[in-house]
Amino acid sequence: MSDTRRPVTVLSGFPGAGKNMLLNGVLNNLEGRCITVRRAAT
């Protein structure tokens, strides 16, 4: 049986905590990775 799990990172935090800066850094350095961005507003 093959392992089909994939690593997942959840980015959360208070307003102004630097989430956008961190996400922009990740998106600018993909190095062949696939990324899905989903924003869940409450």
C-alpha positions as CSV (number, residue, x, y, z in Angstrom):
1,M,0.0,0.0,0.0
2,S,1.5,3.4,-0.9
3,D,1.4,6.4,1.3
4,T,-0.8,9.1,-0.3
5,R,-0.5,11.7,2.6
6,R,0.7,15.2,1.8
7,P,2.2,17.7,4.1
8,V,-0.2,20.6,5.0
9,T,0.6,23.9,6.6
10,V,-2.1,26.1,8.1
11,L,-1.3,29.7,8.5
12,S,-3.3,31.7,11.0
13,G,-2.9,34.6,13.4
14,F,-4.1,38.0,14.5
15,P,-4.5,40.9,12.1
16,G,-1.2,42.6,11.5
17,A,0.8,39.5,12.6
18,G,2.7,39.2,9.2
19,K,0.7,36.4,7.6
20,N,0.7,38.1,4.2
21,M,4.4,38.8,4.3
22,L,5.1,35.1,5.2
23,L,2.7,33.8,2.5
24,N,4.2,36.1,-0.2
25,G,7.7,34.8,0.7
26,V,6.5,31.2,0.3
27,L,4.8,31.9,-3.0
28,N,7.9,33.6,-4.4
29,N,10.1,30.6,-3.5
30,L,8.0,27.6,-4.7
31,E,10.8,25.4,-5.9
32,G,8.5,23.0,-7.8
33,R,5.9,22.7,-5.1
34,C,2.1,23.0,-5.6
35,I,0.3,25.4,-3.3
36,T,-3.4,25.9,-2.7
37,V,-4.6,29.0,-0.9
38,R,-8.0,29.1,0.7
39,R,-9.1,32.0,2.8
40,A,-11.8,31.3,5.4
41,A,-13.3,34.5,6.8
42,T,-15.5,34.4,9.9
